[in-house]
Amino acid sequence: MSVKSSVAKTLAPWATVAAPQLTHSFVREALHRAIHGVGPLPPAAEAAEKQLAEQHGNVDDGIHEVIENHVRYAGAQGFVTNIGGLVTATVAIPTNITGLALIQSRMVAGIAHLRGYDLADPRVRNAVLVCILGEDRVDDLVRAAKLPAPPMALATAPAHDPDLDKVISAEVASELITKIAGKRLATTAAARRIPFVGGFVGMGADGFSTWRIGRYADRELLPRARR
């Protein structure tokens, strides 16, 4: 087991206490708001269509812009929520998890829309959430039979399996907690030496992780006929 994995597993239970609202309902609510819009952020499909129009109808270029925009969003919230140390962790960790769940869900939903998937379809929503786990984690879960298939197959399954909803939500919640908990240790240690460096570490980590998820969704969600 790597040092990163060991640290994440050690801190994950503590992060769960610090973020008690991170439940099945939380993950689904983050996805709902990502798709339908929240605050200054318009709905995922609307934002994606705007990017498509700016790229003169080129879907691949539109998806590239969707990814780049959300990498910037993720980096910005990663900086703000990782400036403080352990003293502010009880506030920063839930905020960071909330922001990352919303931003990454919105990005993948936008990609799915541009690829021709119906965001109202529960099978597609499950596929969006599974993309957030990342390719390596998805492969592990499929091999362990904890997931029946990767995102593309879930999105196009013959029927929706309601029992799968909670399984996917729990895996996404666990993955987010593990990522944020591991990053929190790194940023806290760095911040002891250099003020504000934790913010830059958080910005880079959240931005890079969002970029990787975006590229995975782009490869995984193959084109369908757009309505």
VMD Tcl script that draws the C-alpha trace (Angstrom):
set ca {
  {0.00 0.00 0.00}
  {1.39 3.46 -0.91}
  {1.98 6.18 1.68}
  {-0.79 8.23 0.08}
  {-3.29 5.38 0.33}
  {-2.29 4.67 3.92}
  {-2.71 8.28 4.96}
  {-6.04 8.57 3.18}
  {-7.41 5.43 4.83}
  {-6.27 6.68 8.23}
  {-7.87 10.08 7.81}
  {-11.07 9.00 6.08}
  {-12.98 8.09 9.29}
  {-12.02 11.44 10.80}
  {-13.15 13.24 7.65}
  {-16.49 11.47 7.86}
  {-17.01 12.94 11.31}
  {-15.97 16.36 10.04}
  {-18.40 16.07 7.12}
  {-21.44 14.22 8.50}
  {-23.64 15.43 5.70}
  {-21.67 13.42 3.13}
  {-24.25 10.71 2.56}
  {-26.14 9.07 -0.29}
  {-28.57 11.99 -0.25}
  {-25.74 14.52 -0.33}
  {-24.15 12.98 -3.43}
  {-27.48 12.84 -5.23}
  {-28.29 16.43 -4.25}
  {-24.92 17.61 -5.56}
  {-25.65 15.86 -8.86}
  {-29.16 17.35 -9.00}
  {-27.84 20.86 -8.48}
  {-25.05 20.33 -10.96}
  {-27.57 19.30 -13.63}
  {-30.24 21.90 -12.84}
  {-28.00 24.78 -11.80}
  {-27.29 26.44 -8.47}
  {-26.50 30.05 -7.58}
  {-24.51 31.73 -10.37}
  {-23.90 28.40 -12.12}
  {-26.43 27.69 -14.91}
  {-27.57 24.09 -15.62}
  {-24.90 21.75 -16.96}
  {-26.56 21.26 -20.36}
  {-27.13 25.00 -20.82}
  {-23.49 25.79 -20.03}
  {-22.32 23.00 -22.34}
  {-24.49 24.28 -25.18}
  {-22.94 27.71 -24.75}
  {-19.48 26.21 -25.10}
  {-20.63 24.26 -28.15}
  {-21.92 27.46 -29.78}
  {-18.64 29.25 -29.05}
  {-16.82 26.40 -30.79}
  {-19.10 26.66 -33.84}
  {-20.82 23.34 -33.22}
  {-17.65 21.25 -32.89}
  {-18.53 18.80 -30.11}
  {-14.95 17.76 -29.34}
  {-13.84 21.37 -28.99}
  {-16.92 22.13 -26.91}
  {-16.07 19.29 -24.53}
  {-12.50 20.54 -24.29}
  {-13.80 23.94 -23.20}
  {-16.19 22.36 -20.67}
  {-13.25 20.51 -19.12}
  {-10.95 23.53 -19.07}
  {-13.61 25.74 -17.47}
  {-14.29 23.24 -14.71}
  {-10.59 22.67 -14.07}
  {-10.38 26.41 -13.35}
  {-13.44 26.26 -11.09}
  {-11.99 23.29 -9.20}
  {-8.63 24.98 -8.80}
  {-10.21 28.16 -7.45}
  {-12.27 26.39 -4.80}
  {-9.32 24.13 -3.98}
  {-7.19 27.20 -3.22}
  {-9.78 28.88 -1.00}
  {-10.62 25.75 1.01}
  {-7.01 24.70 1.63}
  {-5.43 27.87 2.99}
  {-5.97 27.06 6.67}
  {-4.62 24.19 8.74}
  {-6.22 21.65 11.03}
  {-7.90 24.44 13.02}
  {-10.16 25.22 10.06}
  {-10.50 21.65 8.83}
  {-13.98 21.09 10.27}
  {-15.23 23.87 8.01}
  {-12.90 23.50 5.04}
  {-13.25 19.76 4.49}
  {-17.06 19.75 4.09}
  {-16.83 22.88 1.90}
  {-14.09 21.38 -0.28}
  {-16.01 18.12 -0.69}
  {-19.21 19.97 -1.56}
  {-17.45 22.17 -4.11}
  {-15.58 19.33 -5.75}
  {-18.67 17.09 -5.96}
  {-20.69 19.86 -7.57}
  {-18.00 20.96 -10.03}
  {-16.99 17.50 -11.17}
  {-20.62 16.33 -11.48}
  {-21.44 19.42 -13.54}
  {-18.46 18.90 -15.83}
  {-19.22 15.23 -16.53}
  {-22.93 16.00 -16.98}
  {-22.01 18.65 -19.55}
  {-19.81 16.17 -21.41}
  {-22.57 13.56 -21.34}
  {-25.06 16.08 -22.73}
  {-22.78 17.02 -25.61}
  {-22.26 13.35 -26.37}
  {-26.03 12.91 -26.77}
  {-27.08 11.44 -23.41}
  {-30.30 12.38 -21.62}
  {-29.44 13.83 -18.21}
  {-32.95 13.04 -16.95}
  {-32.26 9.31 -17.39}
  {-31.25 7.70 -14.05}
  {-28.89 5.35 -15.90}
  {-27.02 8.35 -17.29}
  {-26.93 10.00 -13.87}
  {-25.32 6.90 -12.42}
  {-22.78 6.93 -15.24}
  {-21.96 10.57 -14.47}
  {-21.26 9.73 -10.83}
  {-19.19 6.68 -11.71}
  {-16.98 8.82 -13.95}
  {-16.11 10.90 -10.87}
  {-14.47 7.83 -9.34}
  {-11.83 7.92 -12.07}
  {-10.68 5.19 -14.42}
  {-8.41 3.31 -12.02}
  {-11.01 3.14 -9.25}
  {-13.74 2.09 -11.68}
  {-11.56 -0.71 -13.04}
  {-10.90 -1.93 -9.48}
  {-14.60 -1.89 -8.58}
  {-15.61 -3.73 -11.75}
  {-12.96 -6.40 -11.15}
  {-14.20 -6.79 -7.58}
  {-17.80 -7.08 -8.85}
  {-18.84 -4.06 -6.78}
  {-19.88 -2.33 -9.99}
  {-21.49 -4.25 -12.85}
  {-19.83 -2.23 -15.60}
  {-17.98 1.00 -16.48}
  {-19.87 4.29 -17.15}
  {-20.66 3.77 -20.86}
  {-22.32 0.42 -20.22}
  {-24.24 1.81 -17.24}
  {-25.55 4.72 -19.30}
  {-26.83 2.40 -22.02}
  {-28.00 -0.52 -19.86}
  {-31.30 -2.15 -20.87}
  {-32.92 -1.03 -17.61}
  {-32.23 1.09 -14.53}
  {-31.32 -0.80 -11.36}
  {-32.48 1.31 -8.35}
  {-30.37 -0.78 -5.96}
  {-27.27 0.41 -7.77}
  {-27.98 4.06 -6.92}
  {-26.93 3.79 -3.26}
  {-23.91 1.63 -4.08}
  {-22.60 4.24 -6.51}
  {-23.36 7.15 -4.18}
  {-21.53 5.44 -1.31}
  {-18.47 4.79 -3.48}
  {-18.41 8.40 -4.70}
  {-18.73 9.72 -1.12}
  {-15.91 7.46 0.05}
  {-13.68 8.48 -2.86}
  {-14.23 12.19 -2.22}
  {-13.50 11.82 1.49}
  {-10.32 9.86 0.77}
  {-9.07 12.45 -1.72}
  {-9.80 15.44 0.51}
  {-8.46 13.80 3.68}
  {-5.16 12.86 2.05}
  {-4.78 16.30 0.51}
  {-5.61 17.98 3.83}
  {-2.62 16.31 5.50}
  {-0.29 17.45 2.72}
  {-1.54 21.04 2.72}
  {-1.41 21.31 6.51}
  {2.19 20.08 6.62}
  {3.20 22.48 3.83}
  {1.41 25.44 5.41}
  {3.47 25.06 8.58}
  {6.53 26.08 6.58}
  {5.19 28.57 4.03}
  {2.01 30.69 4.51}
  {-0.67 30.15 1.86}
  {1.24 27.30 0.21}
  {-1.60 24.98 1.25}
  {-3.90 26.92 -1.03}
  {-1.65 26.37 -4.03}
  {-1.31 22.67 -3.22}
  {-5.10 22.38 -2.99}
  {-5.57 24.32 -6.22}
  {-3.20 22.05 -8.12}
  {-4.58 18.82 -6.67}
  {-8.25 19.64 -7.31}
  {-7.55 21.06 -10.75}
  {-5.50 18.05 -11.84}
  {-7.98 15.53 -10.47}
  {-10.82 17.32 -12.28}
  {-8.85 17.34 -15.54}
  {-8.22 13.59 -15.28}
  {-11.91 12.89 -14.64}
  {-12.89 15.09 -17.57}
  {-10.54 13.27 -19.92}
  {-11.85 9.91 -18.66}
  {-15.46 10.96 -19.25}
  {-14.53 12.24 -22.71}
  {-13.01 8.86 -23.64}
  {-15.63 6.72 -21.91}
  {-18.91 8.35 -23.00}
  {-19.00 7.58 -26.70}
  {-21.18 9.71 -28.98}
  {-24.88 9.03 -29.38}
  {-27.38 10.75 -31.66}
  {-28.00 14.24 -30.25}
  {-31.59 15.40 -29.96}
}
mol new
graphics top color blue
foreach p $ca { graphics top sphere $p radius 0.5 }
foreach p [lrange $ca 0 end-1] q [lrange $ca 1 end] { graphics top cylinder $p $q radius 0.2 }
display resetview
